[in-house]
Amino acid sequence: MGGELGSRVTSLLEEEPWVGSLEGIDADPPRRRLHRAVFHRIVPGQHDRIVEVVKKFNPHVVVHVAVWEPHSRAAPGVARDLTDDAATSILGAAAECRALESIVIRSGIEIYGRARNSATRPDEDTAINPTTQYGRMVAGIESTARRIGDRIGVTVGTLRLGTVVGAHVPSPLGRLLRMPAVPYSALADPPFTVSLDHDAANSFVAAARLRLDQPLNIVAPGAITALQAIRRGRRLPIPLFGPEWAIAKTVAYLMGAPIPDHVIEVLHRGRLADGARAREVLELAPTATTAEVIDQLYSWPSVVRTPARAAVA
Amino acid sequence: MARDATARDSVAEVIQLPARAAARANARGVSAAGDLATRAASATTSTARTGIESLMRWTHNAVDDWGRDARLSDRIRSVSGLRWDVMIGGQHHLERVRGGLIVVNSRRFSLSPIWAALHLGRALDRPVRFVGRPDIAPAGPALQRLGGLLSDPAELTRVLASGELVVLGAATTMSPHRVGVVDHLLVGAAVAAKVPVFPAATASSSLQRSARLQIGTAVPVNRRRRGPLAELELADDLAIAIGTMLDEFTWNGWLLS
């Protein structure tokens, strides 16, 4: 509930007529003003406190959004530990609740992996074969949730999000694309797709309402290549061919836009997914295409400097 | 009168007439050679800027859901016109078809599926993809921009089910009169996606520009078969149909080979 996506999902759930009481847990306070929801500030490692709070609340539906994308808000190692802790404690605690009917979890299209000869545009039936750390993290969450669902007999809906990009959303891909000079693979420059944070949040609400019981890909329609994205943002494209990537990664890290392995994979191998089934099942039309999401990424002001109204001695 | 003169001066300021600009430059003590150099530098900068802007406009493309770049495909097709002068027949069979698989024969090194897809796309005014891109840079992503797909039945099923036209090449042969083996697993993708399958005969010359693509009527699937025999029989029927069409071609001696 503390992250940008979690706060947005909560604010949308507050407006839903079918939602009674609403409670959330996160290590960080909510990014938005919430009216009905009760927030508990607990770090993911405090299993006992989480179990106590969740059991006391006894929810009908659990929406698990606590996924730390590497280098979005935490370094890859910390992100992995936080994600594992949150999945274990929150889903484990939810399993103890008698009233539980449905679990909706956040996953990512990184779960399909981009191994050689893997599907160009995988749908939900494509076998998963994660090839990056983030892909393995979300595969772990899906596996945990599925096991719990089978064990206690509740539905488990999985939303496999494309790279979430949106205003204030901490995303390593978004950060990289907004740099003044952006490296891209000159030999490949493959297409990729993204998700708008607003569409992703709407999908969680719809999945919770429908008690979703299957995985769905949540991606914006269309695709874009890194060079095309750089061109739309009027950034300086830097074509790279191979060994220079190590230098580019270091420079990007020093400039405040570290590039994790799943973003490197996007730039070298691309990342597409078929989101047709989600539109059909959730009956949601995406509000923006991939190109429009990228345009919005570049239209957000970098730093707004407000001068002081009066000089202070 | 003085006011008019002032107005004229201000207009000249805005327009920056070259004579007046030169006069002012001379007045400031700039030598004629320096002025020439400045002008040359300015012209070069302007040309470079125009060139960069043109290049940026020319490369400002977009890709679709499967990574095909329509504008790049059009340009490559235009360039390929220097190599192949393609005559297409039987395209009316595809005009009302939403998704469909077109199986063509392929002489070795003729690139038949690629030019067939590019030129058929132009004739039908809709994207036509082809099967058989490698999944390795730079060839794989480059062919993906032109509509290339992996030779994977699952991927082909998804593309066909989403209403796309796809060209599939039979196994390559040395003789242009013969049809290679049609991959029944890939043909099975069309059966799974429930889309029609069309045979198409191609012929192109190694030395001349003449090339021909003739599309036949859809080959029906044997619905009585419940297993993979349906696909095997369909693949055989397609090879026979393409062979029959090749026999009907008027061969132009050894040049059309």
Interface residues (C-beta under 8 A of the other chain):
Chain A: R116 N117 S118 A119 T120 R121 D123 T126 S185 L187 A188 D189 P190 P191 P221 G222 A223 I224 T225 L227 Q228 R231 H268 G270 L272 D274 A276 A291
Chain B: M56 T59 H60 N61 A62 V63 D64 D65 W66 G67 D135 I136 A137 P138 G140 P141 Q144 L149 L150 D152 A154 E155 R158 S162
